[in-house]
Amino acid sequence: MNRELFEKVEEILKNIRPYLMVDGGDVQLVEVTDDNIVKVKLLGACYACPLNVMTLRAGIERKIMKEVPEIIRLENVI
């Protein structure tokens, strides 16, 4: 695991979390793989929300990939 990328992504998620928490949700960083895939776990209201794919792609993934261009994808783990 790339510790530097993990820390960069965790810092971005710290800034995103308050927006998710307003609706009773949260996100947990699980792993940044050696091939630069970010694995997260949606928690709380985000877990069961029918719009969670949009939250992942248009919100979280877009922000992470913009700020850390070496990241190639974000995956939700259950």
C-alpha positions in Angstrom: 0.0 0.0 0.0 1.2 3.5 -0.9 1.1 5.3 2.5 1.6 8.8 0.9 -1.4 8.3 -1.4 -3.4 6.9 1.5 -2.8 10.1 3.5 -3.6 12.4 0.6 -6.9 10.6 0.0 -7.7 10.6 3.7 -7.2 14.3 3.9 -9.6 14.8 1.0 -12.2 12.6 2.7 -11.9 14.7 5.8 -13.1 17.7 3.8 -16.0 15.7 2.2 -17.2 14.0 5.4 -19.1 17.0 6.8 -21.3 17.1 3.7 -22.2 13.4 4.0 -22.8 13.7 7.8 -25.4 16.3 7.3 -27.6 13.6 5.8 -26.6 10.9 8.3 -23.9 9.3 6.2 -20.1 8.9 6.2 -17.3 7.3 4.2 -14.3 5.3 5.4 -11.1 4.9 3.5 -10.3 1.2 3.5 -7.3 1.0 1.2 -5.3 2.6 -1.6 -4.0 -0.4 -3.7 -0.5 -0.6 -5.3 -2.2 0.0 -8.6 -3.8 3.3 -7.4 -7.3 2.2 -6.8 -9.1 3.8 -3.8 -11.4 1.5 -1.8 -13.9 3.1 0.4 -16.9 1.9 2.5 -20.0 4.0 2.6 -21.5 4.2 6.1 -24.8 5.2 7.8 -27.4 6.7 5.5 -25.0 6.6 2.5 -24.8 2.8 2.7 -28.5 2.3 1.8 -29.2 5.4 -0.2 -30.4 4.8 -3.8 -28.2 7.7 -4.9 -25.0 6.3 -3.4 -23.5 5.5 -6.8 -23.9 9.2 -7.8 -22.3 10.2 -4.5 -19.4 7.9 -5.2 -18.8 8.9 -8.8 -19.9 12.5 -9.1 -18.8 13.5 -5.6 -16.1 11.5 -3.9 -14.3 10.0 -7.0 -14.3 13.2 -8.9 -12.8 15.2 -6.0 -10.2 12.6 -5.3 -9.1 12.2 -8.9 -9.0 15.9 -9.4 -6.7 16.4 -6.4 -4.7 13.2 -6.7 -4.4 12.5 -10.5 -2.5 9.3 -10.0 -5.6 7.6 -8.7 -7.3 5.7 -11.5 -10.6 4.6 -9.8 -12.7 4.5 -6.7 -14.4 1.3 -5.6 -17.1 0.8 -2.9 -16.5 -2.2 -0.7 -19.2 -3.8 1.3 
